[in-house]
Structure formats: structure tokens, C-alpha cells
Amino acid sequence: MGVAHNVNIDRRVRAKEFMILLSIGRTKFYRMIKKGEIPQPIRVSEKEVFWHESSVKKVVEKHK
């Protein structure tokens, strides 16, 4: 029973917050996505994208 509850715990992180966590600006952030250093975001709509917190943590730890 407890297992199913863990599925949706992965919080959505927006680009702005991701940049703050990495302490980088917009240009460098999008360059890192292009280079594959940051995974492609999950697209909700044309303008709305996010990353799961678990993948954000991996990127932040790698770039510390």
C-alpha cells in the first residue's frame, strides 16, 4: 500500500528555479541543455516545461 504513494512525490521544477539551483544564467542554462548536460524538459504545453526534482538533483550535484 505504501509503495503507490511514492510515485507522485517527484516535484516539478521550473526552469527559473533550476537556474537558481545551478547558480547560472539563462544563456548558459540553455547552452547546457543543448549540449546534453541538462536533460530535455518535460513539455506540458508550448510555453510550459518542467523537470522532475530527482533529475534536477543529479545535475546540481554533478555541477557543484
C-alpha positions as CSV (number, residue, x, y, z in Angstrom):
1,M,0.0,0.0,0.0
2,G,2.7,2.5,0.9
3,V,4.6,1.9,-2.4
4,A,2.0,3.5,-4.7
5,H,2.2,6.8,-2.7
6,N,5.8,7.4,-3.6
7,V,5.1,7.7,-7.4
8,N,3.9,11.3,-7.4
9,I,6.3,12.7,-4.9
10,D,8.7,13.8,-7.6
11,R,8.2,17.5,-7.5
12,R,8.1,19.6,-10.7
13,V,10.9,22.1,-11.1
14,R,10.6,25.0,-13.4
15,A,13.5,26.5,-15.5
16,K,13.8,29.6,-13.3
17,E,14.3,27.5,-10.1
18,F,16.7,25.1,-11.9
19,M,18.9,28.1,-12.9
20,I,18.9,29.4,-9.3
21,L,19.9,25.9,-8.0
22,L,22.8,25.8,-10.5
23,S,23.7,29.5,-10.0
24,I,23.8,30.1,-13.7
25,G,22.1,32.5,-16.1
26,R,19.6,31.8,-18.8
27,T,22.1,31.7,-21.7
28,K,24.4,29.1,-20.0
29,F,21.4,27.1,-18.9
30,Y,20.0,26.7,-22.4
31,R,23.5,26.0,-23.7
32,M,23.8,23.2,-21.2
33,I,20.5,21.7,-22.4
34,K,21.8,21.9,-26.0
35,K,25.0,20.1,-25.0
36,G,23.1,17.4,-23.2
37,E,24.5,18.4,-19.8
38,I,20.9,19.0,-18.6
39,P,18.2,16.6,-19.7
40,Q,15.5,17.8,-22.0
41,P,12.5,19.1,-20.1
42,I,9.1,17.5,-20.0
43,R,6.8,19.7,-22.0
44,V,3.3,20.4,-20.7
45,S,2.4,22.9,-23.4
46,E,4.3,25.1,-25.9
47,K,5.4,27.5,-23.1
48,E,5.2,25.3,-20.0
49,V,8.1,22.9,-19.3
50,F,9.5,21.3,-16.2
51,W,12.0,18.8,-14.9
52,H,11.4,16.2,-12.1
53,E,13.2,17.1,-8.9
54,S,15.1,13.8,-8.9
55,S,16.8,14.6,-12.3
56,V,17.4,18.2,-11.2
57,K,19.2,16.9,-8.0
58,K,21.5,14.7,-10.2
59,V,22.5,17.7,-12.4
60,V,23.0,20.0,-9.5
61,E,25.2,17.5,-7.6
62,K,27.3,16.9,-10.8
63,H,27.9,20.7,-11.3
64,K,28.8,21.6,-7.7
